[in-house]
Amino acid sequence: MNQYLRQLLWFGIDSPFGPISLGFIDDTLVEVIFDYRDSLIRKKTRSIDRAIQAFKRYFEGRREFFNDISIDISCGSPFEKKVWLALRRIPYGKTISYASIAESIGHPKAARAVGRAIGRNPVPIVIPCHRVIRSNGSLGGFSGGIDIKKKLLELEGAIKNPVSISL
């Protein structure tokens, strides 16, 4: 089937940080956004339901990885894909610097380019870009906002001093 004719289906779920929407084409997760979207037409498959349940377990602190969820990162450039695949190797509850990611993919002077690639990550949380911080220990940016990044790191135990936020 022509990829442009396939329908993007949105499934909104609640998280401890507010609504999150998961965008699927067929059974493949293609986008995660920190806002509520829901498709009028729903055809939830087992794969989609499994992905939704995986997110719910993650937010309950009962899931550490998403390697069994089918994702599509074909929207990225070769460099972006390299960065995104490196992010998938960051362990739950750990952080790494933008510079360290740049070095790990063979581009030691490309920390800023790594940051831009991370900002274009279509499936945050699944590709755990929230685990990347600045070399000085500050959090850096996040597509869902810095408060959500902080909460995700707290959920994973990567930040020991929780900060209360309101959404």
Secondary structure as GFF3:
##gff-version 3
##sequence-region A 1 167
A	DSSP	beta_strand	8	15	.	.	.	ID=ss1
A	DSSP	beta_strand	18	25	.	.	.	ID=ss2
A	DSSP	beta_strand	28	33	.	.	.	ID=ss3
A	DSSP	alpha_helix	46	59	.	.	.	ID=ss4
A	DSSP	alpha_helix	78	87	.	.	.	ID=ss5
A	DSSP	beta_strand	96	97	.	.	.	ID=ss6
A	DSSP	alpha_helix	98	104	.	.	.	ID=ss7
A	DSSP	alpha_helix	111	119	.	.	.	ID=ss8
A	DSSP	three_ten_helix	129	131	.	.	.	ID=ss9
A	DSSP	beta_strand	132	133	.	.	.	ID=ss10
A	DSSP	alpha_helix	146	155	.	.	.	ID=ss11
###
